[in-house]
Amino acid sequence: MRVAVVAEFYPRRHDPVLGVWAHRQAQAARDAGADVSVFVLHRVVPPAAQFSLREAMKLMAQPSRVILDGLPIHYLRYVSPPRARAYARWGAWAAPVLRPALSAASRREGSFDLVHAHNAVPAGDAVQRARAEAPLLVSVHGGDVLWTVHRAQGGAAAVSRTLAGADTVLANSAGVAALARQRGARRVEVVHLGSDLPSGDELPPRSPRPLLVTVGHLVARKRHADVVHALASLPDAVRYLIIGDGPERDALRELAVSLGVDGRVELAGQLPHELALRRAREAWLFVMPSTAEAFGVAYVEAMAAGIPALGASGEPGPEEIAAAGGGIELVTPGDGAALVARIERLLSDSSRLAALGAAARANVEAHFSWRRCGEQTYAVYAELVRASAGAGGGSSRQA
């Protein structure tokens, strides 16, 4: 089965952790039996906040084709207007480079049986505009229905049009599936993303002192600031490791200084994925009371190593992970006192912490491994191809 994966977020030379989850799902589908080629919509205009000739040169230096973990990855350069005013239309700008790339790959290696686009905007929209003559599967990871439809000009119409035109929509949680249906998706399947399960000899020693960790982009909705505030009310021995980078970095540093906990907070920055995992696995507790959290691969990556997790209640991903088998506890987002109390209780009860860690590992092994993700993704692929064949062949996408 030949599958073309089309994605905006995908690892690049200058940013090897961007969209690493999309790459891991592509690997998992390949390992389950699919013949996968990846087409990355590589916008060569730097974000407005980072706009410079140096940043532009970094983007232009990306090779047009690489082999990454055995997968052929094609980086398709395109330009488009700024995200703030034109994100919903980026698919129209990417389609003219996507269409000939898909056609050339089909001539070289055979037609694709389906196209799997990660996110409706811009990837799914670009596929539809490119008139790819294969069934279209669109993965919704949360951004489409939690950000684009509400904050991008024309985003609601673009997302709804793309989801309604997709043959199948793949959601990363049941909560996101419900939101996708509200936006016009006709057939929706839920497949969770996953984590590797490290063996004992792959795990670093735990920190000798209580250590909290968060892994994630430094943006307000991840609520790193809530954890920094909580740290000021926790015993002096407790430390907080923040792995990731983003616009909130300076504000978090200043907050830690203002609260007198800057000596207990480490802003490690963005790390290579394997190093980020290794450092995170030294922690006693993974804490990310994030909002608008569609799933949260970072939770299950920590839990796979036997590290209990703490997330926010009412969020699709954390609620679903907790319901599947435990190992993650939930607190009301924005309730600082509850966050402090829960962290303090867990860190002071080694037996409960150990039991929660064991439950976390078992939960991931049963429900959230990459192997399981790959098998389920391949099963959705196979059903979509069968349904298309029964209906007389692939769809003709309209601009």
Secondary structure by P-SEA (a helix, b strand, c coil): cbbbbbbcccccccccccaaaaaaaaaaaaaaccbbbbbbbcccccccccccaaaaaaaaacccccccccbbbbbbbbcccccccccccccccaaaaaaaaaaaaaaacccccbbbbcccccaaaaaaaaccccbbbbbbcccccccccccccaaaaaaaaaaaaccbbbbccaaaaaaaaaacccbbbbbbbbbbbbcccccccccccbbbbbbcccccccaaaaaaaaaaaccccbbbbbcccccaaaaaaaaaaaacccccccccccccaaaaaaaaaaccbbbbbcccccccaaaaaaaaacbbbbbbcccaaaaaaaaacccbbbccccaaaaaaaaaaaaaacaaaaaaaaaaaaaaaaacccaaaaaaaaaaaaaaaaaaaaaaccbbbbcc
